[in-house]
Amino acid sequence: MASKVVGGNGPIDEHSMSLLGADRFEEAARIGLGDGVDGALVLAFHSAGGLTRFASSQIHQNTWRETVSIAVMAVVDGNRIGVAAGSSLEPDAVRATLDAAKSIARVTPANPDFPGIAGPATYPDAKVWDDATAATTPAERADGVGRALDEFPANIEGAGFIETTANEVFIAGSTGLRAYATSTQAGCSVMAIAENSSGFAESVERKLSSLDVPALAERAVRKAELGRDPADIEPGAYTVILEPAATSTLLQFLAYLGFGAKAFLEGRSFMAGKIGQKIMDEKVSIMDDPIAPDALGLPFDFEGTPSSRVVLVDSGVARDVVWDRTTAKKAGRESTGHGLPPPNTMGPLPLNLRMEPGDRSLEQLVASTERGLLVTRFHYANVVSEKETVLTGMTRDGTFAIEDGKVAHGVKNLRFTQNAVEALSNVEGVGDTTETSTELFFGGSRAPAIKVRDFKFSSSTTH
Amino acid sequence: MVDDEVQALAERAIDVARSAGASYADARYLAEDSESIDVENGRVEGVSRGSDAGIGVRVLVDGAWGFAGTALLGKQEVERVANLAVEIARSSRPLLRTAVRLADEPPVEAFWETPVDEDPFTVSLDEKIDLLLKASAELQSVQGLTIAQTSMDFWRRHSFLATSEGARVEQVVVQSGAGIVALAVGDREVQQRSFPNSFRGHFACKGYEHIRSLDLTGNAARIAEEAVALHRARECPSGLTTIVLDPTQLCLQVHESVGHPLELDRVLGMEAAYAGTSFVRPDDRGKLHYGSDQITVTCDSTLPGALGSYGYDDEGVPSRREVLIENGVFRRFLSSRETAPVIGEARSNGTMRADGWGVIPLIRMPNINLEPGTSSLEEMIGTTDDGIYMTTNLSWSIDDKRTNFQFGTEIAWEIKKGKLGKMLRNPNYAGKTVDFWSSCDALGGKDEWKVYGTPNCGKGQPPQVARVAHGTSPGRFRNVQVGVRG
């Protein structure tokens, strides 16, 4: 079996994670940075949290876990790289991880693109820790579920989750680089399931106390009630109002497809060759900002580069993509602090995407629409054509007909097959508030509601 | 074999949980080694090895579940998480409508391991990297190719399950896979070809002998040429037509529109808020005509070498082969000890798996297989006047009840008067699950039946990734919508 790690600083609390602290990581890093190498990078995580899921209006899965991981990137002969990872900070285990990384590096061909290990840096201040969230008890999460279910009438069932997590991340480089951050996160998703309709709402915050669970439940229930007995609807092109969760799906896929420098340099990105050109409606501005007060990011990336705000699309004009050290070296520029953990074959990605709010309330967007559809969220979207940014996916949990400026009634779900950049070129209005949403295959992004003309639905469903 | 210390930790966890009030407890230790190698355009982009170990304790208290897991392997910590699991279960109790009742399962003491001819972790990195570099060079030898990607992945999962009922199950599962991808980047489009399959290649519960059998270098130039040629190919037409799907696409069709909808936890609404539910209901057993009489689907976790094979699931239920759909008629769900009794089944059919020590097991497909028919690819094409032959999945999407789907493949060829014709680019097709399977009028025979691993099946919260597989032969489907445009 693997070597054991026991402990942290002081006795382990019954419910919450005791922080290991930078000193404990430093002990492990001193071994991981080791000798016999030209350079090394140590990346360590410690995380603990509980996730309480409910379905059929009862808690059915209720879990907690505490994880430790440490990855060592060893550099020999200047640019031969090996990476090994383990789940223990004990000296023998870290030594074994370093040895594994070294043995890999020694047989790995040289990588002329290796940019070297980042040097020491000063990081922006990020207040992303909340003691109460880290110490949340199972009873408190269950109480949250109870408060959500209190909003449900007897004929509507609830499903969803409440999750609280606490995290530490530590990075050390043989260059003297040291980065350490703690963070907490709380999330709640509520789905309301009626006989032939459903509704949904979610929220992700730094603090559990920032979640308004009853309000999320009330919103989900309202959608399920409004959507009862959904009408059949023909596929085709519609003016749509995408609520923030649906807008986020488009943004997340664009991030994956083209807001990273690797796809950009390879010519695979829709941004390639378009910098400085207008590619979307002028009401659309998209950026990645890990350190915004309401963002969920860290003050540094996984290469130890300080995080920074990068404007990707400014008033419809393509401005930049995000960069890590490898892609920045190739392009002769600086990393923007968007590197992923090594070994990274995907290149940099914007993990804290946000679209700027506009000046219209959701009600105003609806009122300005004579005939259209209001979409709560999308489900199981995927890429049809990567460079053209054609996506397909389903609507889910609240799709409504808008008639004469009012939300008239629910409709059955539709499949969209739509070019995402084209959709953001057809924006007629942008909501004045933003929400953080998660996407099935990705992390979270913060987006407003948007009104889009000629949004293409390719087929319908029976529910 | 796991050492005495691990067994003692697992036993201690169960004792502590039982003393704290659990009516049932299990402790699952898991240590996984992994290795991954990526080469792009002749350059080694990443070589990594990982090891992860921990223990998870699952308990039932007054009919409510609780679970806690930790990577901090020590007696004090294991006692803490056992107590915490009980406390978590108690916190669930006030919001429990129906107490969990587990289907009976005779406890077993067993050891099972993947038969492996050549341990992939003892094959030198030099040899592995050399093979990937050679395959990359073959891909790059084709003019017009932009990006050549080659990769290998290996896992060795060593687990030990102990239950308060007395089960003691130790398993060592070894999985190996490799693949190559050719990308041709154009001004408007990116065209891709993969071999032997997309999603990083072809995966199996085998050792390095599986990699040696793949002939990556021998197929590299062909797929690179196809990726380049796709830019010159005609766009897949739109309309209703006959399609013939090869196993590298049909396997994912089975995955999304048979495997997932027959997971009983989805059917019972347990995954409603995230991955969704199912159009199939418990009273559909024996009644629902899921497809034509060509369609017989089995769940077989015993299939030698298949990526989803194991000896016992994570509840200690032995692996088995069962018929899910028989000549088009739906018969059986994938179940667990919790869900089987809910629909009146006496026993679980052993599909509960967790992707790590820190998460609970969920119902996961093992190997869900579309049994072979009596036709052949040659005969299906030869008897098709007008249609499209599609191969290798590129895109997939299906609704939250698993009815409305849309798939894209990497490449297709038109079928004209019984013969394969011109190459088609951007092929895709869409349909409704039951309509689609009902439109199947021919399946290839046993000699064309292939099992492909799907190493990236996602489900659950926190998200879990399962490595599953599907055996299929080529199949023909009539009146299918193709060429959906955005």
Interface residues (C-beta under 8 A of the other chain):
Chain A: M1 A2 K4 V5 V6 G7 I12 E14 H15 G50 L51 T52 R53 F54 A55 S56 S57 Q58 I59 H60 Q61 N62 T63 W64 R65 E66 T67 V68 S69 A71 I81 G82 V83 A84 A85 G86 S87 S88 T97 A100 S103 I104 V107 T108 P109 N111 P112 D113 T137 P138 A139 R141 A142 V145 G146 L149 E157 A159 G160 F161 E163 S189 V190 M191 I193 F200 E266 G267 R268 P342 P343 N344 T345 H379 Y380 A381 N382 V383 V384 S385 E386 K387 E388 V390 L391 T392 G393 M394 R396 N413 R415 T417 Q418 N419 E422 L440 F441 K456 S458 S459 S460 T461 T462 H463
Chain B: V2 D3 E5 V6 Y29 A31 S36 D38 E40 R43 V44 E45 G46 V47 S48 R49 G50 S51 D52 A53 G54 G56 A64 W65 G66 F67 A68 G69 T70 A71 L72 L73 G74 Q76 E77 R80 V81 N83 L84 A85 E87 I88 A89 R90 S91 S92 P94 L95 L96 R97 T98 S124 L125 D126 I129 L133 T146 I147 L183 V185 G186 R188 E189 V190 L268 G269 M270 E271 A272 A273 Y274 A275 G276 F279 G358 V359 I360 S395 W396 S397 I398 D399 D400 K401 T403 N404 Q406 G408 N426 N428 A430 G458 Q461 P462 Q481 V484 R485 G486
